[in-house]
Amino acid sequence: MKDFTEKTLSSEQIFEGRIINLQVDEVELPNGKKSKRELVKHPGAVAIIPITREGKIVLVRQYRKPLEKMVVEIPAGKLEKNEAPFQTAERELQEETGYRCQALQYVTSFYTSPGFADEIVHLYYTDQLERLEVPLDTDEDEFVEVIEVTLDEAFKLVREKQIYDAKTAYAIQYLQLKQLVKGS
Amino acid sequence: MKDFTEKTLSSEQIFEGRIINLQVDEVELPNGKKSKRELVKHPGAVAIIPITREGKIVLVRQYRKPLEKMVVEIPAGKLEKNEAPFQTAERELQEETGYRCQALQYVTSFYTSPGFADEIVHLYYTDQLERLEVPLDTDEDEFVEVIEVTLDEAFKLVREKQIYDAKTAYAIQYLQLKQLVKGS
């Protein structure tokens, strides 16, 4: 297996934000030439596939400014300091959907855009949901509509391109696969 | 269905790069309060699921500076001006793997990180590959190792966390699903 490690020659901090930082590194390529790499630093995130006792999937609709439109997604949120990913997942699920979960199963982790960002998403699954009697406060700049759909409706939303978020498309494919394996 | 559109009050261009731009928008939230949104602008990308006549999947290993490691991915590349996505897909496949394809099937499109970026990935599938007699030049700052694995090996790479790129994990799940549906 080859190793194309790019040696960092210098690193310039361009921006430090609330969610992301941006830096530009000058690197030495495997052929000795120099190039620049634009790197978005992100704290990482969790996402949850929540299935109700009725077998419905709980989704959230929210406005995503980068896309300038409402986006249907599985519940998700960014990692906070001093919080383990599964704790973030439990908290975000409660805040966004009003459901508490008793048992969270780890599914997988993936990097969303390895070409320019280091964001990782840790994905969890639960079919052990309980509705909170008193809903939690959401983040003050977060507005979320909760929808519950059957798996067939979710598959249809993907086919009809009303779901076009990568982690959500992955999650729904995961459920399709689970259903097929179970049914076979 | 609710509408939580965030009205743009002002927009500040922070950075214009070779691959991405960064801007910070001040927005008015649905409750009338103000907030800031950090927005990474990306031209979009294509990715291809290439299956050889022997039924192997063609993957590429390359160094991804944001993750500071070698990453195994399906062939992919960013959209270029005045080039249709399927043309970009055909070109990137040739440049990265040395294969030409005769029939490219569109699979789906998804946004990789809707929380902070507008990157979209258009995904294609082909099992009609022909090896190029004369390989094309790759981009001068791109170093890629091509590997061909069976589907079972690919599933194993995912399980063992040697594949952790979102689009590639999606692609391999897609192949698993295709195999199950075909076999049932």
Contacts between the chains, C-beta under 8 A, distances in Angstrom:
chain1	res1	chain2	res2	distance
A	1	B	61	6.9
A	1	B	70	7.6
A	1	B	145	7.1
A	2	B	61	6.9
A	2	B	70	7.9
A	2	B	143	7.9
A	2	B	145	4.5
A	3	B	63	7.9
A	3	B	70	6.8
A	4	B	62	6.4
A	4	B	63	4.1
A	4	B	70	6.8
A	4	B	143	4.1
A	4	B	145	7.6
A	5	B	63	5.8
A	5	B	70	7.9
A	6	B	63	5.5
A	6	B	65	5.6
A	14	B	14	7.0
A	14	B	15	5.2
A	14	B	22	7.3
A	15	B	14	5.2
A	15	B	15	6.5
A	15	B	22	6.1
A	15	B	38	7.9
A	17	B	24	7.1
A	17	B	38	4.4
A	18	B	36	6.9
A	18	B	38	6.8
A	19	B	38	5.3
A	19	B	115	7.3
A	19	B	116	5.7
A	20	B	38	5.4
A	20	B	40	7.1
A	20	B	116	5.4
A	22	B	14	7.3
A	22	B	15	6.1
A	22	B	22	5.4
A	24	B	17	7.1
A	25	B	65	6.4
A	27	B	65	6.4
A	29	B	141	5.8
A	29	B	143	7.0
A	30	B	63	8.0
A	30	B	143	5.2
A	31	B	143	7.7
A	33	B	140	7.3
A	33	B	141	7.1
A	35	B	141	4.3
A	36	B	18	6.9
A	37	B	65	4.1
A	37	B	66	7.6
A	38	B	15	8.0
A	38	B	17	4.4
A	38	B	18	6.7
A	38	B	19	5.3
A	38	B	20	5.3
A	39	B	65	6.2
A	39	B	66	5.0
A	40	B	20	7.1
A	40	B	22	8.0
A	40	B	40	5.8
A	40	B	66	7.1
A	40	B	116	7.5
A	40	B	117	7.5
A	42	B	113	7.9
A	42	B	116	6.9
A	45	B	115	7.4
A	61	B	1	7.0
A	61	B	2	7.0
A	62	B	4	6.4
A	63	B	3	7.9
A	63	B	4	4.1
A	63	B	5	5.8
A	63	B	6	5.5
A	64	B	114	4.3
A	64	B	115	6.8
A	65	B	6	5.6
A	65	B	25	6.5
A	65	B	27	6.4
A	65	B	37	4.2
A	65	B	39	6.2
A	66	B	37	7.6
A	66	B	39	5.0
A	66	B	40	7.0
A	66	B	113	7.9
A	66	B	114	6.1
A	66	B	115	7.3
A	66	B	116	6.2
A	66	B	117	5.6
A	66	B	118	4.5
A	67	B	111	6.2
A	67	B	114	5.5
A	67	B	118	5.8
A	70	B	1	7.6
A	70	B	2	7.9
A	70	B	3	6.8
A	70	B	4	6.8
A	70	B	5	7.9
A	71	B	111	7.5
A	71	B	114	5.2
A	73	B	114	7.2
A	76	B	115	7.8
A	78	B	115	7.4
A	108	B	158	7.5
A	108	B	161	7.9
A	108	B	169	6.7
A	109	B	161	7.6
A	109	B	164	6.3
A	110	B	164	5.3
A	110	B	165	6.3
A	110	B	166	4.2
A	110	B	169	4.9
A	111	B	67	6.2
A	111	B	71	7.5
A	111	B	164	5.9
A	111	B	165	5.7
A	111	B	166	6.3
A	112	B	112	4.6
A	112	B	113	4.6
A	112	B	166	4.9
A	113	B	42	7.8
A	113	B	66	7.9
A	113	B	112	4.7
A	113	B	113	5.5
A	113	B	117	6.6
A	113	B	119	5.8
A	113	B	166	7.7
A	114	B	64	4.3
A	114	B	66	6.1
A	114	B	67	5.5
A	114	B	71	5.2
A	114	B	73	7.2
A	114	B	165	5.5
A	115	B	19	7.3
A	115	B	45	7.4
A	115	B	64	6.8
A	115	B	66	7.4
A	115	B	76	7.8
A	115	B	78	7.4
A	116	B	19	5.7
A	116	B	20	5.4
A	116	B	40	7.5
A	116	B	42	6.9
A	116	B	66	6.2
A	116	B	119	7.9
A	117	B	40	7.5
A	117	B	66	5.6
A	117	B	113	6.6
A	117	B	117	7.0
A	118	B	66	4.4
A	118	B	67	5.8
A	119	B	113	5.7
A	119	B	116	7.8
A	120	B	164	7.9
A	121	B	166	7.2
A	140	B	33	7.3
A	141	B	29	5.8
A	141	B	33	7.1
A	141	B	35	4.3
A	143	B	2	7.9
A	143	B	4	4.1
A	143	B	29	7.0
A	143	B	30	5.2
A	143	B	31	7.7
A	145	B	1	7.1
A	145	B	2	4.5
A	145	B	4	7.6
A	158	B	108	7.5
A	161	B	108	7.9
A	161	B	109	7.6
A	164	B	109	6.3
A	164	B	110	5.3
A	164	B	111	5.9
A	164	B	120	7.9
A	165	B	110	6.3
A	165	B	111	5.7
A	165	B	114	5.5
A	166	B	110	4.2
A	166	B	111	6.3
A	166	B	112	4.9
A	166	B	113	7.7
A	166	B	121	7.2
A	166	B	166	5.3
A	166	B	167	7.1
A	166	B	170	6.8
A	167	B	166	7.1
A	169	B	108	6.8
A	169	B	110	5.0
A	169	B	170	6.6
A	170	B	166	6.8
A	170	B	169	6.6
A	170	B	170	5.1
A	170	B	173	6.8
A	173	B	170	6.8
A	173	B	173	5.0
A	173	B	174	6.6
A	173	B	177	6.3
A	174	B	173	6.6
A	176	B	177	6.0
A	177	B	173	6.3
A	177	B	176	6.0
A	177	B	177	5.5
A	177	B	180	7.1
A	180	B	177	7.1
A	180	B	180	4.9
A	180	B	181	7.2
A	180	B	184	7.2
A	181	B	180	7.2
A	184	B	180	7.2
A	184	B	184	6.3
